[in-house]
């Protein structure tokens, strides 16, 4: 269908709280408000934290940001070097330090692990990722080329695995479960971009193996992705999840209240429905 109205992604964007990777060169004051400049904290213990900017105002010719950290309101601060973060959907993959990189492998606890790419940021025009272990709030900033996305085949896909292939229990390829004693067909569960590593299912059990592959991967050009739109959609999906959880808890509370109320006549039943509603209705 032709886009007669010339609607693009920017028409759909809404103003939502922006996230930043806190990285200021000097210690800065954090104010409780802008009117009396009351200092309530210093910024030196917030380096490399993920903050949320909930409001912005110009004060004394500076752009001041009202920030929160881990859901707690902090105060007003002038941000100069902190980088804007773009929320990402749940993208899992493997962090593999590139050959020739000046990063110290021993210092990166997440290297060779299955991780989640949680945020994207741009240093000048170079994209980098913030990754973390699933369920952790400790993040590591890595070059985007060191992240290899985990892909799952869209349909059942089997490969031939040669006799003698070691079957590993872990994605770091440290613990060997056993070696194949004959050529075996295995179902591919996960494979990675540009890595000859995969997770396979053999006789109902899952293993990690190293095997060259040329699986086709649909590539996307990073310049053509509207990360403002992605950021907004991920934000609203998170809010929707929270709201669903709140509604579920409220319904459970209402059912618990109703089950503990003794109704002795029709009038009391009418009052009950008036104030609690019919919680069995969809």
C-alpha positions in Angstrom: 0.0 0.0 0.0 1.4 3.4 -0.9 2.2 5.8 1.9 0.0 8.7 0.7 0.4 10.6 3.9 4.2 10.2 4.0 4.0 8.8 7.5 7.4 7.8 8.9 8.7 6.5 12.2 9.3 9.9 13.6 5.5 10.6 13.5 5.1 7.7 15.9 7.7 8.7 18.5 6.5 9.8 22.0 8.4 11.5 24.7 9.6 8.8 27.1 12.3 8.9 29.8 15.7 8.6 28.2 18.5 6.4 29.6 22.2 7.4 29.8 25.5 5.6 30.6 26.8 7.9 33.3 30.4 8.9 32.6 31.4 12.3 33.8 35.1 13.5 33.8 34.9 15.4 37.0 33.0 15.2 40.3 29.7 17.1 40.0 27.1 18.4 42.4 23.6 16.9 42.4 20.9 19.3 43.6 17.6 18.6 45.3 16.0 21.4 43.2 17.0 24.2 41.0 15.5 27.1 43.0 17.8 27.2 46.0 20.7 25.0 44.6 20.7 22.7 47.6 23.4 20.1 47.1 22.3 16.6 48.2 24.9 14.3 46.6 28.1 14.1 44.5 28.4 12.2 41.3 31.7 10.4 41.9 30.1 7.1 43.0 27.9 6.8 39.9 30.4 6.2 37.2 29.3 3.6 34.6 25.9 3.4 36.1 22.7 3.4 34.0 20.6 6.4 34.8 17.3 7.6 33.6 16.6 11.3 32.7 13.1 12.1 33.8 13.1 15.8 33.0 15.3 18.6 31.6 15.4 22.3 32.3 17.7 25.2 31.5 19.2 26.8 34.7 22.0 29.4 34.7 22.5 28.8 30.9 23.1 25.0 31.5 20.8 22.1 30.6 20.0 20.4 33.9 18.7 16.8 34.0 16.6 15.3 36.7 17.9 11.8 37.1 16.9 8.5 38.8 19.1 5.5 39.5 17.7 1.9 39.7 14.2 3.4 40.2 15.1 5.9 42.9 15.0 9.6 42.2 18.3 11.3 42.7 18.2 15.0 41.8 19.3 17.6 39.3 22.7 17.5 37.5 24.4 18.9 34.5 25.5 16.1 32.1 28.3 16.7 29.7 29.9 13.4 28.8 27.3 10.7 29.6 26.2 8.9 26.5 22.6 8.3 25.4 21.5 4.7 25.7 19.0 3.0 23.4 17.0 0.2 24.9 17.2 -3.1 23.0 14.8 -6.0 22.9 15.9 -9.3 24.5 18.9 -10.1 22.2 21.0 -12.9 23.5 24.4 -13.9 22.1 28.0 -14.6 22.9 30.7 -12.2 23.8 33.9 -13.1 22.0 36.9 -10.8 22.3 38.3 -10.1 18.9 41.8 -11.2 18.0 44.2 -8.2 18.2 41.9 -6.5 20.8 43.7 -4.6 23.6 41.0 -5.8 26.0 42.4 -8.1 28.8 40.5 -11.4 28.6 41.0 -12.1 32.3 39.4 -8.8 33.2 36.2 -9.5 31.3 34.2 -12.0 33.3 31.6 -12.2 30.5 34.0 -13.3 27.8 32.9 -16.5 26.0 29.6 -16.5 27.9 26.0 -16.3 26.8 25.0 -12.7 27.5 22.2 -10.3 26.7 22.7 -7.1 24.7 20.7 -4.7 26.7 21.6 -1.2 25.4 23.3 0.4 22.4 25.3 3.6 22.5 27.4 5.6 20.0 30.9 6.8 20.7 31.1 9.5 18.1 29.6 7.4 15.3 30.9 4.0 16.4 28.2 1.7 17.9 29.0 -0.2 21.1 26.9 -2.4 23.3 26.2 -2.7 27.0 25.9 -6.4 27.8 25.2 -8.3 31.0 24.5 -11.8 32.2 20.8 -12.7 32.1 19.3 -11.6 35.4 22.2 -9.3 36.3 22.3 -5.5 36.5 26.1 -5.4 36.1 27.0 -4.2 32.6 30.1 -4.3 30.4 30.7 -1.9 27.5 32.0 -3.8 24.4 32.6 -3.2 20.7 29.6 -4.3 18.7 31.8 -6.6 16.5 32.6 -8.7 19.7 29.0 -9.6 20.1 27.6 -12.6 18.1 23.9 -13.0 18.1 22.3 -16.3 19.0 20.1 -17.5 16.3 17.5 -20.3 16.4 16.4 -22.0 13.2 12.8 -21.0 12.2 12.1 -24.7 11.5 13.5 -28.1 12.3 17.0 -28.3 11.1 19.4 -31.3 11.5 23.1 -31.7 10.7 25.5 -34.6 10.5 28.0 -34.7 13.4 31.1 -36.7 12.9 32.3 -39.5 15.1 34.8 -38.4 17.8 33.2 -35.0 18.1 33.4 -33.8 21.8 30.0 -32.9 23.3 30.3 -30.1 25.9 28.1 -29.4 28.8 28.7 -25.6 28.7 28.9 -22.8 26.2 32.5 -22.0 27.2 33.6 -25.4 26.0 35.3 -26.4 29.3 33.4 -29.5 30.5 33.2 -32.4 28.1 30.3 -34.8 28.7 31.4 -37.5 26.2 32.7 -38.1 22.6 30.5 -39.3 19.8 31.3 -43.0 19.0 29.7 -42.8 15.6 28.3 -40.3 13.0 25.1 -38.9 14.4 22.4 -36.6 13.3 21.6 -33.7 15.7 19.0 -31.0 15.8 20.4 -27.5 15.8 18.9 -25.5 18.6 21.2 -22.4 18.6 23.9 -21.1 16.3 25.9 -17.9 16.3 26.8 -15.3 13.7 30.4 -15.7 12.5 31.2 -18.4 15.1 31.5 -22.1 14.4 29.8 -23.0 17.7 26.3 -24.3 18.3 24.0 -26.0 20.6 22.5 -29.3 19.4 20.0 -31.8 20.6 21.0 -35.5 20.4 18.8 -38.3 21.7 16.7 -35.8 23.7 19.7 -34.1 25.4 21.4 -30.8 24.6 25.1 -30.3 24.1 27.5 -27.6 22.8 29.7 -28.5 19.9 32.2 -26.7 17.6 31.5 -27.3 14.0 31.9 -25.1 10.9 28.6 -24.0 9.3 27.4 -21.7 6.6 23.9 -21.2 7.8 22.2 -18.2 6.2 21.6 -15.3 8.4 19.4 -12.4 7.5 21.6 -9.3 8.0 20.4 -5.9 8.8 22.2 -2.6 8.1 22.6 -0.7 11.4 22.4 2.7 9.6 18.8 1.9 8.5 17.4 1.1 12.0 15.5 3.8 13.8 16.8 3.2 17.3 14.6 6.0 18.8 11.6 3.9 17.7 13.2 0.7 19.0 13.9 2.4 22.3 10.3 3.6 22.6 8.8 0.2 21.8 11.0 -1.6 24.3 10.1 0.9 27.0 6.4 0.5 26.4 6.7 -3.3 26.3 8.4 -3.1 29.7 5.6 -0.8 31.1 3.0 -3.2 29.7 4.6 -6.1 31.5 4.6 -4.2 34.8 1.0 -3.2 34.3 -0.1 -6.8 33.6 1.7 -7.9 36.8 -0.1 -5.2 38.8 -3.5 -6.1 37.4 -2.9 -9.8 38.1 -1.9 -9.1 41.7 -5.0 -6.9 42.2 -7.3 -9.6 40.8 -5.8 -12.2 43.1 -6.2 -9.8 46.0 -9.9 -9.2 45.1 -10.5 -12.9 44.7 -8.9 -13.5 48.1 -11.1 -10.8 49.7 -14.3 -12.2 48.0 -13.5 -15.7 49.2 -13.3 -14.5 52.8 -16.5 -12.5 52.8 -19.6 -14.2 54.0 -22.7 -13.0 52.1 -25.9 -13.7 54.0 -28.5 -12.1 51.7 -29.0 -10.6 48.2 -28.6 -7.0 49.4 -25.1 -7.7 50.7 -24.3 -9.4 47.4 -25.3 -6.2 45.6 -23.1 -4.1 47.7 -20.2 -6.6 47.2 -20.6 -6.3 43.4 -20.9 -2.5 43.6 -17.6 -2.0 45.4 -15.6 -5.0 44.2 -17.2 -5.6 40.8 -17.7 -9.0 39.3 -14.1 -10.2 39.2 -15.0 -13.4 37.2 -16.0 -11.3 34.2 -13.3 -10.9 31.5 
